[in-house]
Amino acid sequence: MQELNQELHDEGRGTRTAFDVSEVSAEDVFAFSEELAGGQLIRFEDFTKDAYLDALIEKPWGYEHRVYADMLIDVWKLMLAPRQSTSMHCHPRKETVLMCLGGSLQINFLSHSIRVETGQYARIPKGVFHSTDNVGPWEAHLVEVETPRNKFDLIRKQDRYGRQGQQYESRNSAQDIAPLLEDPTQPYSKIREQDLQGLFRFDVLTGLRIKHSRRLPDFAVSLSAAGALGQRVAIFKSSEARFSQLESIERYLAITRI
């Protein structure tokens, strides 16, 4: 069975900040084997040919778009409309962290569910089936951190919009969005400075710059090679004492509400 562990607490309040699913369950393995036997394919993203992934991707539940990418780490901003939900799916090769920037979420697994509110996040290992419901009355805003980078690493089991068994969307939206720009701090990396609605800003900063900022970001995502290679990307929240432990010369993706 999956073991759900409490990983962090808000400083001084003792409230849960992070949820950590520690292992793949027997139910996940069975469901994955069934989908493979049914003919589902797992593709690999081509970093040069699949350039449409750098634009806005419309979903039946809202939309998503890339805000940072390098050769190992991929970060996406999602908007989930009220009372909508993603498919029940898994990523066989990559770890996922879902960070709630605004709204109320319910993350469903094959045998249980958890509630994730604004400022909380859930860490989901590769192979674990999950879906995300917006259970609030307003739009929910999420950031999804994935490693290793491969947007096509997807097995869909169930979907209220009829996409079960289908691969990732094959086209982007024509809607304008701020461009992805080359990140000068790292070869082969790119960043989008703000999301579609202009609600959040994204910056690549060293730990030293973050700690000396006049306004601290809401979250900092470690971009270290060690975390990516170990498929354990560190997430830091400004309200926690751990935020002061950012490595001075390490690179982080800073996420700030505008």
C-alpha positions as CSV (number, residue, x, y, z in Angstrom):
1,M,0.0,0.0,0.0
2,Q,1.0,3.6,-0.5
3,E,2.3,5.3,2.6
4,L,1.4,9.0,2.8
5,N,3.9,10.8,4.9
6,Q,3.9,14.4,6.3
7,E,7.1,16.0,5.0
8,L,7.1,19.6,6.3
9,H,5.2,21.9,8.6
10,D,4.5,25.6,8.4
11,E,6.8,27.4,10.7
12,G,5.2,28.1,14.2
13,R,1.8,26.7,13.2
14,G,2.3,23.0,12.9
15,T,0.0,22.8,9.8
16,R,0.8,20.4,7.1
17,T,2.7,21.9,4.1
18,A,3.7,18.9,2.0
19,F,2.3,15.5,1.3
20,D,4.6,12.7,0.2
21,V,3.5,9.5,-1.5
22,S,6.4,7.3,-0.7
23,E,5.9,4.3,-2.9
24,V,4.0,2.7,-5.8
25,S,1.2,0.5,-4.7
26,A,0.2,-2.9,-6.0
27,E,-2.9,-1.3,-7.4
28,D,-0.7,1.1,-9.4
29,V,1.3,-1.8,-10.8
30,F,-1.8,-3.7,-11.8
31,A,-3.4,-0.7,-13.4
32,F,-0.3,0.2,-15.3
33,S,0.1,-3.4,-16.6
34,E,-3.5,-3.4,-17.7
35,E,-3.0,-0.2,-19.7
36,L,0.1,-1.5,-21.4
37,A,-1.6,-4.8,-22.2
38,G,-4.4,-2.7,-23.8
39,G,-2.0,-1.0,-26.2
40,Q,-1.1,2.3,-24.6
41,L,2.2,3.7,-25.9
42,I,4.7,5.8,-23.9
43,R,6.5,8.3,-26.1
44,F,9.6,10.4,-25.6
45,E,9.7,14.2,-26.1
46,D,12.0,15.4,-28.8
47,F,13.5,18.7,-27.5
48,T,14.0,20.1,-31.0
49,K,11.0,18.8,-32.9
50,D,8.3,19.1,-30.3
51,A,8.5,22.9,-30.2
52,Y,4.7,23.3,-30.0
53,L,5.0,22.4,-26.3
54,D,6.5,25.8,-25.7
55,A,3.1,27.4,-26.5
56,L,-0.2,27.3,-24.6
57,I,-1.8,23.9,-24.4
58,E,-5.6,24.0,-24.0
59,K,-7.2,21.3,-21.9
60,P,-10.9,20.4,-21.4
61,W,-10.4,21.4,-17.8
62,G,-8.5,24.6,-18.4
63,Y,-5.0,25.1,-19.8
64,E,-1.3,24.6,-19.1
65,H,2.0,26.1,-20.3
66,R,5.6,25.6,-19.7
67,V,7.4,28.2,-17.5
68,Y,10.8,26.7,-17.2
69,A,12.7,23.8,-18.9
70,D,16.2,22.5,-19.1
71,M,17.6,19.1,-20.1
72,L,16.5,17.5,-16.8
73,I,13.7,19.5,-15.2
74,D,10.4,20.7,-16.6
75,V,8.0,23.2,-14.9
76,W,4.5,23.9,-16.0
77,K,1.8,26.3,-14.8
78,L,-1.8,25.0,-14.8
79,M,-5.2,26.6,-14.5
80,L,-7.9,24.2,-13.5
81,A,-11.4,25.6,-13.9
82,P,-14.0,25.3,-11.1
83,R,-15.3,21.7,-10.6
84,Q,-13.1,20.3,-13.3
85,S,-10.5,17.6,-13.0
86,T,-7.5,16.1,-14.8
87,S,-7.5,12.5,-15.9
88,M,-6.5,9.6,-13.7
89,H,-3.0,9.0,-15.0
90,C,0.5,8.1,-14.1
91,H,4.0,9.1,-15.3
92,P,6.0,5.8,-15.5
93,R,9.4,7.5,-15.7
94,K,9.2,10.8,-13.9
95,E,8.6,12.2,-10.4
96,T,6.0,15.0,-10.1
97,V,5.5,17.7,-7.5
98,L,2.1,19.5,-7.6
99,M,2.2,22.9,-5.9
100,C,-1.1,24.8,-5.2
101,L,-0.6,28.5,-5.8
102,G,-4.2,29.4,-5.4
103,G,-7.5,27.5,-4.8
104,S,-8.5,24.2,-3.2
105,L,-7.5,20.9,-4.7
106,Q,-8.3,17.2,-4.1
107,I,-5.7,14.9,-5.4
108,N,-7.1,11.4,-6.0
109,F,-5.1,8.2,-5.9
110,L,-6.4,4.7,-6.7
111,S,-7.4,4.0,-3.1
112,H,-7.6,7.4,-1.3
113,S,-7.6,11.1,-1.8
114,I,-6.0,14.1,-0.1
115,R,-6.9,17.8,0.1
116,V,-4.2,20.3,-0.9
117,E,-4.8,24.0,-0.2
118,T,-3.0,27.2,-1.3
119,G,0.6,27.1,-0.2
120,Q,0.7,23.3,0.1
121,Y,2.2,20.7,-2.3
122,A,2.2,17.0,-3.0
123,R,5.1,14.9,-4.1
124,I,4.1,12.0,-6.4
125,P,6.6,9.3,-7.4
126,K,6.8,7.8,-10.9
127,G,4.2,5.2,-11.6
128,V,1.6,6.4,-9.1
129,F,-1.8,7.0,-10.6
130,H,-3.4,10.3,-9.7
131,S,-5.9,12.9,-10.7
132,T,-6.5,16.4,-9.5
133,D,-10.0,18.0,-8.9
134,N,-10.7,21.7,-8.4
135,V,-13.1,21.5,-5.4
136,G,-13.3,25.3,-4.9
137,P,-15.7,27.8,-6.5
138,W,-12.9,29.7,-8.3
139,E,-10.0,28.9,-10.7
140,A,-7.3,26.8,-9.1
141,H,-3.7,27.7,-10.0
142,L,-0.9,25.0,-9.8
143,V,2.7,24.6,-10.7
144,E,3.8,21.1,-11.8
145,V,7.5,20.2,-11.4
146,E,8.6,17.1,-13.4
147,T,11.9,15.3,-13.6
148,P,13.3,13.9,-15.9
149,R,11.8,16.2,-18.6
150,N,9.5,14.2,-20.9
151,K,6.0,15.6,-21.4
152,F,4.9,12.5,-23.3
153,D,5.6,10.2,-20.3
154,L,1.9,9.6,-19.7
155,I,-0.5,6.7,-19.2
156,R,-4.2,7.8,-19.0
157,K,-6.5,5.3,-17.2
158,Q,-9.8,7.2,-16.8
159,D,-11.0,10.6,-18.0
160,R,-14.3,12.3,-17.8
161,Y,-13.7,14.0,-21.1
162,G,-13.1,10.8,-23.0
163,R,-9.3,10.9,-23.3
164,Q,-8.6,7.6,-21.5
165,G,-6.0,5.6,-23.4
166,Q,-4.9,8.7,-25.4
167,Q,-1.5,10.2,-25.5
168,Y,-0.6,13.8,-24.6
169,E,-2.3,16.6,-26.7
170,S,-0.7,16.9,-30.1
171,R,-1.3,20.6,-30.8
172,N,-1.1,23.9,-29.1
173,S,-3.4,26.9,-28.9
174,A,-3.1,30.0,-31.1
175,Q,-3.7,32.2,-28.1
176,D,-0.8,34.7,-27.4
177,I,1.3,34.1,-24.4
178,A,4.6,35.6,-23.1
179,P,7.4,33.9,-25.0
180,L,9.8,31.4,-23.5
181,L,13.2,33.0,-23.4
182,E,16.7,31.6,-23.2
183,D,17.9,31.4,-19.6
184,P,21.5,32.9,-19.6
185,T,22.3,31.2,-16.4
186,Q,22.3,27.7,-17.8
187,P,22.9,26.2,-21.3
188,Y,19.9,24.6,-23.0
189,S,17.4,26.1,-20.6
190,K,14.5,28.5,-21.1
191,I,12.1,30.5,-18.9
192,R,8.7,32.3,-19.3
193,E,8.8,35.3,-17.0
194,Q,5.0,35.3,-16.2
195,D,2.0,33.2,-16.6
196,L,-0.8,33.7,-19.2
197,Q,-3.0,35.8,-16.8
198,G,-0.1,37.8,-15.4
199,L,-0.8,36.5,-11.9
200,F,2.6,34.9,-11.1
201,R,6.2,35.8,-12.0
202,F,9.0,33.3,-12.6
203,D,12.7,34.0,-12.1
204,V,15.9,32.0,-12.0
205,L,17.9,33.3,-9.0
206,T,20.7,32.1,-6.8
207,G,19.9,31.3,-3.2
208,L,21.9,34.3,-2.1
209,R,19.8,36.7,-4.2
210,I,16.6,35.2,-2.9
211,K,17.6,35.5,0.7
212,H,18.5,39.2,0.2
213,S,15.4,40.0,-1.9
214,R,13.2,42.8,-0.6
215,R,10.2,40.6,-1.3
216,L,10.6,36.8,-0.9
217,P,9.0,34.6,-3.5
218,D,6.2,32.3,-2.5
219,F,8.1,29.2,-3.5
220,A,11.7,28.3,-4.6
221,V,12.3,25.2,-6.7
222,S,15.8,23.8,-6.7
223,L,17.3,23.4,-10.1
224,S,20.3,21.5,-9.0
225,A,21.6,18.6,-11.0
226,A,21.8,16.4,-7.9
227,G,18.1,16.8,-7.2
228,A,17.2,16.1,-10.8
229,L,19.4,13.1,-11.2
230,G,18.1,11.7,-7.9
231,Q,14.5,12.5,-9.0
232,R,14.0,14.4,-5.8
233,V,13.7,18.1,-6.6
234,A,13.7,20.2,-3.4
235,I,10.8,22.6,-2.8
236,F,11.2,25.6,-0.5
237,K,8.4,27.8,0.9
238,S,9.1,31.3,2.2
239,S,7.2,30.9,5.4
240,E,9.3,28.0,6.5
241,A,12.5,28.1,8.5
242,R,14.0,25.9,5.9
243,F,13.9,28.8,3.4
244,S,16.9,30.3,5.1
245,Q,18.9,27.2,4.2
246,L,19.0,27.9,0.4
247,E,22.4,27.3,-1.0
248,S,24.0,30.6,-1.9
249,I,25.4,29.7,-5.3
250,E,22.7,27.2,-6.3
251,R,20.1,28.1,-8.9
252,Y,16.4,28.2,-8.0
253,L,13.2,28.9,-9.8
254,A,11.5,31.6,-7.8
255,I,7.7,31.7,-8.0
256,T,6.1,35.0,-6.9
257,R,2.5,36.1,-6.9
258,I,2.3,39.5,-8.7
